[in-house]
Amino acid sequence: MDAEEAHALVAAQIRERVAARGLSLRALAEKAETSRSHLAAVLDGTRSPTVSWLCRIAAVLGCQPYDLMRPAKARPVGKP
């Protein structure tokens, strides 16, 4: 996995977990004590997240930082 793929994966995981919790990106940024512009830049892939930043985001999303770098589990066809 190269850096671009890792950034895309982190962004996808954050978006998926935000949606699953019914949070807005603004609320996530506030709870994680980061700026909305920094969050947007990470999600756009124009800024690299630090480990401490990922830890704060993960804490708000109720997961471990390494969970944000794991590909989503493939669901069997026909299963929700």
DSSP file (Angstrom, degrees, kcal/mol; ACC not computed):
  #  RESIDUE AA STRUCTURE BP1 BP2  ACC     N-H-->O    O-->H-N    N-H-->O    O-->H-N    TCO  KAPPA ALPHA  PHI   PSI    X-CA   Y-CA   Z-CA
    1    1 A M              0   0    0      0, 0.0     2,-0.1     0, 0.0     0, 0.0   0.000 360.0 360.0 360.0 128.7    0.0    0.0    0.0
    2    2 A D     >  -     0   0    0      1,-0.1     4,-2.3     4,-0.0     5,-0.2  -0.422 360.0 -95.7 -93.0 175.7    1.4    3.4   -0.9
    3    3 A A  H  > S+     0   0    0      1,-0.2     4,-2.6     2,-0.2     5,-0.2   0.875 122.8  53.4 -61.1 -40.1    0.8    6.7    0.8
    4    4 A E  H  > S+     0   0    0      1,-0.2     4,-2.1     2,-0.2    -1,-0.2   0.907 110.4  47.1 -63.3 -41.5   -2.0    7.7   -1.5
    5    5 A E  H  > S+     0   0    0      2,-0.2     4,-2.3     1,-0.2    -1,-0.2   0.888 111.3  51.9 -66.4 -38.4   -3.8    4.5   -1.0
    6    6 A A  H  X S+     0   0    0     -4,-2.3     4,-2.6     2,-0.2    -2,-0.2   0.915 109.4  49.5 -64.6 -42.5   -3.4    4.8    2.8
    7    7 A H  H  X S+     0   0    0     -4,-2.6     4,-2.5     1,-0.2    -2,-0.2   0.924 111.9  48.6 -61.3 -44.0   -4.8    8.3    2.7
    8    8 A A  H  X S+     0   0    0     -4,-2.1     4,-2.4     1,-0.2    -2,-0.2   0.891 111.7  49.9 -63.6 -39.6   -7.8    7.2    0.7
    9    9 A L  H  X S+     0   0    0     -4,-2.3     4,-2.5     2,-0.2    -2,-0.2   0.930 111.1  47.8 -65.7 -46.3   -8.4    4.3    3.1
   10   10 A V  H  X S+     0   0    0     -4,-2.6     4,-2.6     1,-0.2     5,-0.2   0.929 113.0  49.3 -60.0 -45.7   -8.2    6.5    6.2
   11   11 A A  H  X S+     0   0    0     -4,-2.5     4,-2.6     1,-0.2    -2,-0.2   0.918 111.7  48.4 -60.6 -44.1  -10.6    9.0    4.6
   12   12 A A  H  X S+     0   0    0     -4,-2.4     4,-2.5     1,-0.2    -1,-0.2   0.908 112.1  48.9 -63.9 -42.0  -13.1    6.3    3.6
   13   13 A Q  H  X S+     0   0    0     -4,-2.5     4,-2.4    55,-0.3     5,-0.2   0.911 111.9  48.5 -65.3 -42.0  -13.0    4.7    7.1
   14   14 A I  H  X S+     0   0    0     -4,-2.6     4,-2.6    54,-0.2     5,-0.2   0.949 113.2  47.2 -63.2 -47.4  -13.6    8.1    8.8
   15   15 A R  H  X S+     0   0    0     -4,-2.6     4,-2.4     1,-0.2    -2,-0.2   0.914 113.0  49.2 -60.3 -42.9  -16.5    8.9    6.4
   16   16 A E  H  X S+     0   0    0     -4,-2.5     4,-2.2     1,-0.2    -1,-0.2   0.921 114.2  44.5 -63.7 -44.0  -18.1    5.5    6.9
   17   17 A R  H  X S+     0   0    0     -4,-2.4     4,-1.4     2,-0.2    -1,-0.2   0.854 111.9  52.6 -71.5 -34.6  -17.8    5.7   10.7
   18   18 A V  H  X>S+     0   0    0     -4,-2.6     5,-2.2    -5,-0.2     4,-0.5   0.938 112.2  45.9 -62.7 -47.0  -19.1    9.3   10.8
   19   19 A A  H ><5S+     0   0    0     -4,-2.4     3,-1.0     1,-0.2    -2,-0.2   0.898 109.4  54.7 -63.3 -41.2  -22.1    8.3    8.8
   20   20 A A  H 3<5S+     0   0    0     -4,-2.2    -1,-0.2     1,-0.3    -2,-0.2   0.804 112.5  43.8 -64.3 -28.9  -22.8    5.2   10.9
   21   21 A R  H 3<5S-     0   0    0     -4,-1.4    -1,-0.3    -3,-0.3    -2,-0.2   0.450 110.1-121.3 -95.4  -1.4  -22.8    7.3   14.0
   22   22 A G  T <<5 +     0   0    0     -3,-1.0     2,-0.2    -4,-0.5    -3,-0.2   0.773  62.6 146.2  68.5  25.6  -24.9   10.1   12.5
   23   23 A L      < -     0   0    0     -5,-2.2     2,-0.3    -6,-0.2    -1,-0.2  -0.572  45.4-131.4 -89.6 155.6  -22.3   12.7   13.2
   24   24 A S     >  -     0   0    0     -2,-0.2     4,-2.3    -3,-0.1     5,-0.1  -0.690  25.3-116.0 -94.5 160.8  -21.5   15.6   11.0
   25   25 A L  H  > S+     0   0    0     -2,-0.3     4,-2.5     1,-0.2     5,-0.2   0.855 118.4  56.6 -64.1 -32.7  -17.9   16.4   10.1
   26   26 A R  H  > S+     0   0    0      2,-0.2     4,-2.4     1,-0.2    -1,-0.2   0.931 107.3  47.2 -62.2 -45.8  -18.2   19.6   12.1
   27   27 A A  H  > S+     0   0    0      2,-0.2     4,-2.7     1,-0.2     5,-0.2   0.902 111.4  51.6 -63.8 -41.1  -19.2   17.7   15.2
   28   28 A L  H  X S+     0   0    0     -4,-2.3     4,-2.4     2,-0.2    -2,-0.2   0.943 110.3  48.6 -59.7 -47.8  -16.3   15.2   14.7
   29   29 A A  H  <>S+     0   0    0     -4,-2.5     5,-2.6     1,-0.2     4,-0.4   0.917 113.1  47.6 -59.9 -44.5  -13.8   18.1   14.4
   30   30 A E  H ><5S+     0   0    0     -4,-2.4     3,-1.0     1,-0.2    -1,-0.2   0.937 113.9  45.9 -63.2 -46.7  -15.2   19.8   17.5
   31   31 A K  H 3<5S+     0   0    0     -4,-2.7    -1,-0.2     1,-0.3    -2,-0.2   0.831 115.2  47.1 -67.2 -32.0  -15.2   16.6   19.6
   32   32 A A  T 3<5S-     0   0    0     -4,-2.4    -1,-0.3    -5,-0.2    -2,-0.2   0.425 110.7-123.5 -88.9   1.5  -11.7   15.6   18.4
   33   33 A E  T < 5S+     0   0    0     -3,-1.0     2,-0.3    -4,-0.4    -3,-0.2   0.929  70.3 120.8  55.0  50.5  -10.4   19.2   19.0
   34   34 A T      < -     0   0    0     -5,-2.6    -1,-0.2    -6,-0.1     2,-0.2  -0.898  67.2 -97.5-132.5 164.0   -9.2   19.7   15.5
   35   35 A S     >  -     0   0    0     -2,-0.3     4,-2.3     1,-0.1     5,-0.2  -0.510  22.8-126.9 -82.8 153.4  -10.2   22.3   12.9
   36   36 A R  H  > S+     0   0    0      1,-0.2     4,-2.8     2,-0.2     5,-0.2   0.865 111.8  55.7 -63.6 -35.1  -12.7   21.5   10.2
   37   37 A S  H  > S+     0   0    0      2,-0.2     4,-2.1     1,-0.2    -1,-0.2   0.883 107.6  47.8 -67.6 -36.9  -10.2   22.7    7.6
   38   38 A H  H  > S+     0   0    0      2,-0.2     4,-2.2     1,-0.2    -2,-0.2   0.936 112.9  48.5 -67.4 -45.0   -7.6   20.2    8.9
   39   39 A L  H  X S+     0   0    0     -4,-2.3     4,-2.5     1,-0.2    -2,-0.2   0.929 112.1  49.2 -58.9 -46.2  -10.2   17.4    8.9
   40   40 A A  H  X S+     0   0    0     -4,-2.8     4,-2.0     1,-0.2    -1,-0.2   0.893 109.4  52.3 -61.8 -39.9  -11.3   18.3    5.4
   41   41 A A  H  X>S+     0   0    0     -4,-2.1     5,-2.1     2,-0.2     6,-1.2   0.886 110.6  47.3 -65.4 -38.8   -7.6   18.4    4.2
   42   42 A V  H ><5S+     0   0    0     -4,-2.2     3,-0.8     4,-0.2    -2,-0.2   0.926 112.7  49.2 -66.4 -43.7   -7.0   14.9    5.5
   43   43 A L  H 3<5S+     0   0    0     -4,-2.5    -2,-0.2     1,-0.3    -1,-0.2   0.818 111.8  49.3 -66.1 -29.6  -10.2   13.6    4.0
   44   44 A D  H 3<5S-     0   0    0     -4,-2.0    -1,-0.3    -5,-0.2    -2,-0.2   0.579 113.1-120.0 -83.1 -10.7   -9.2   15.2    0.6
   45   45 A G  T <<5S+     0   0    0     -3,-0.8    -3,-0.2    -4,-0.7    -2,-0.1   0.621  84.8 112.8  81.8  13.1   -5.8   13.6    0.8
   46   46 A T  S   <S+     0   0    0     -5,-2.1     2,-0.4    -6,-0.2    -4,-0.2   0.513  76.4  41.9 -94.3  -5.1   -4.0   17.0    0.8
   47   47 A R  S    S-     0   0    0     -6,-1.2    -2,-0.2    -7,-0.1    -1,-0.1  -0.999  79.1-129.8-140.9 139.8   -2.7   16.6    4.3
   48   48 A S        -     0   0    0     -2,-0.4     2,-0.2    -3,-0.1    -6,-0.1  -0.733  25.2-127.3 -89.5 134.0   -1.3   13.6    6.1
   49   49 A P        -     0   0    0      0, 0.0     2,-0.2     0, 0.0    -1,-0.0  -0.540  18.9-133.3 -77.7 145.2   -2.7   12.8    9.5
   50   50 A T     >  -     0   0    0     -2,-0.2     4,-2.5     1,-0.1     5,-0.2  -0.501  24.2-110.3 -86.7 166.3   -0.4   12.4   12.5
   51   51 A V  H  > S+     0   0    0      1,-0.2     4,-2.3     2,-0.2     5,-0.1   0.918 120.0  50.6 -63.5 -43.0   -0.6    9.5   14.9
   52   52 A S  H  > S+     0   0    0      2,-0.2     4,-1.8     1,-0.2    -1,-0.2   0.884 110.1  50.5 -64.6 -36.3   -1.9   11.7   17.7
   53   53 A W  H  > S+     0   0    0      2,-0.2     4,-2.4     1,-0.2    -1,-0.2   0.930 110.1  49.5 -64.6 -45.9   -4.5   13.2   15.3
   54   54 A L  H  X S+     0   0    0     -4,-2.5     4,-2.9     1,-0.2    -2,-0.2   0.872 108.1  55.2 -61.1 -36.0   -5.7    9.7   14.3
   55   55 A C  H  X S+     0   0    0     -4,-2.3     4,-2.2     2,-0.2    -1,-0.2   0.912 109.1  46.3 -62.9 -42.5   -5.9    8.8   18.0
   56   56 A R  H  X S+     0   0    0     -4,-1.8     4,-1.7     2,-0.2    -2,-0.2   0.920 114.6  46.9 -67.1 -42.9   -8.2   11.7   18.8
   57   57 A I  H  X S+     0   0    0     -4,-2.4     4,-2.1     1,-0.2    -2,-0.2   0.935 112.7  49.9 -63.1 -46.1  -10.4   10.9   15.7
   58   58 A A  H  X>S+     0   0    0     -4,-2.9     5,-2.4     1,-0.2     4,-0.8   0.887 106.6  55.4 -61.4 -39.9  -10.5    7.2   16.6
   59   59 A A  H ><5S+     0   0    0     -4,-2.2     3,-0.7     1,-0.2    -1,-0.2   0.915 109.8  45.9 -60.4 -42.3  -11.5    8.0   20.2
   60   60 A V  H 3<5S+     0   0    0     -4,-1.7    -1,-0.2     1,-0.2    -2,-0.2   0.878 114.2  48.8 -66.9 -36.9  -14.5   10.1   19.1
   61   61 A L  H 3<5S-     0   0    0     -4,-2.1    -1,-0.2    -5,-0.2    -2,-0.2   0.476 113.2-118.1 -85.0  -1.3  -15.5    7.4   16.6
   62   62 A G  T <<5S+     0   0    0     -4,-0.8     2,-0.3    -3,-0.7    -3,-0.2   0.860  77.4  97.6  71.7  36.6  -15.2    4.6   19.2
   63   63 A C  S   <S-     0   0    0     -5,-2.4    -1,-0.3    -6,-0.1    -2,-0.1  -0.831  77.0 -90.7-141.2 179.5  -12.5    2.6   17.5
   64   64 A Q    >>  -     0   0    0     -2,-0.3     3,-1.3    -3,-0.1     4,-0.7  -0.673  37.1-115.8 -91.7 151.5   -8.7    2.1   17.6
   65   65 A P  G >4 S+     0   0    0      0, 0.0     3,-1.3     0, 0.0     4,-0.2   0.874 116.0  57.0 -55.2 -38.3   -6.4    4.2   15.4
   66   66 A Y  G >4 S+     0   0    0      1,-0.3     3,-1.4     2,-0.2     4,-0.2   0.756  94.0  68.1 -67.4 -21.8   -5.3    1.1   13.4
   67   67 A D  G X4 S+     0   0    0     -3,-1.3     3,-1.0     1,-0.3    -1,-0.3   0.797  91.0  62.6 -64.1 -26.7   -9.0    0.4   12.6
   68   68 A L  G << S+     0   0    0     -3,-1.3   -55,-0.3    -4,-0.7    -1,-0.3   0.580 104.2  47.9 -75.9  -8.1   -8.9    3.6   10.4
   69   69 A M  G <  S+     0   0    0     -3,-1.4    -1,-0.2    -4,-0.2    -2,-0.2   0.297  90.5  99.3-112.4   7.5   -6.3    1.9    8.2
   70   70 A R  S <  S-     0   0    0     -3,-1.0     3,-0.1    -4,-0.2     2,-0.0  -0.783  77.8-116.1 -94.8 135.9   -8.0   -1.4    7.8
   71   71 A P        -     0   0    0      0, 0.0    -2,-0.1     0, 0.0     3,-0.1  -0.388  41.6 -96.5 -63.0 147.3  -10.0   -2.1    4.6
   72   72 A A        -     0   0    0      1,-0.1     2,-0.2   -63,-0.0     3,-0.0  -0.373  46.3-101.3 -62.2 142.6  -13.7   -2.6    5.2
   73   73 A K        -     0   0    0      1,-0.1     2,-0.2    -3,-0.1    -1,-0.1  -0.462  38.1-113.6 -67.4 135.8  -14.6   -6.3    5.5
   74   74 A A        -     0   0    0     -2,-0.2    -1,-0.1    -3,-0.1     3,-0.0  -0.517  28.0-139.9 -70.8 134.3  -16.1   -7.6    2.3
   75   75 A R        -     0   0    0     -2,-0.2     3,-0.1     1,-0.1    -1,-0.0  -0.783  23.8-105.9 -95.3 139.7  -19.7   -8.6    2.7
   76   76 A P    >   -     0   0    0      0, 0.0     3,-2.0     0, 0.0    -1,-0.1  -0.309  49.0 -89.3 -60.1 147.1  -21.0  -11.7    1.0
   77   77 A V  T 3  S+     0   0    0      1,-0.3    -3,-0.0     3,-0.1     0, 0.0  -0.338 113.9  18.9 -59.3 133.6  -23.2  -11.0   -2.0
   78   78 A G  T 3  S+     0   0    0      1,-0.3    -1,-0.3    -3,-0.1     0, 0.0   0.402 101.2 109.2  86.8  -2.9  -26.8  -10.7   -1.0
   79   79 A K    <         0   0    0     -3,-2.0    -1,-0.3     1,-0.1    -4,-0.1  -0.886 360.0 360.0-108.5 137.9  -26.1  -10.0    2.7
   80   80 A P              0   0    0      0, 0.0    -1,-0.1     0, 0.0    -3,-0.1   0.477 360.0 360.0 -72.5 360.0  -26.6   -6.6    4.3
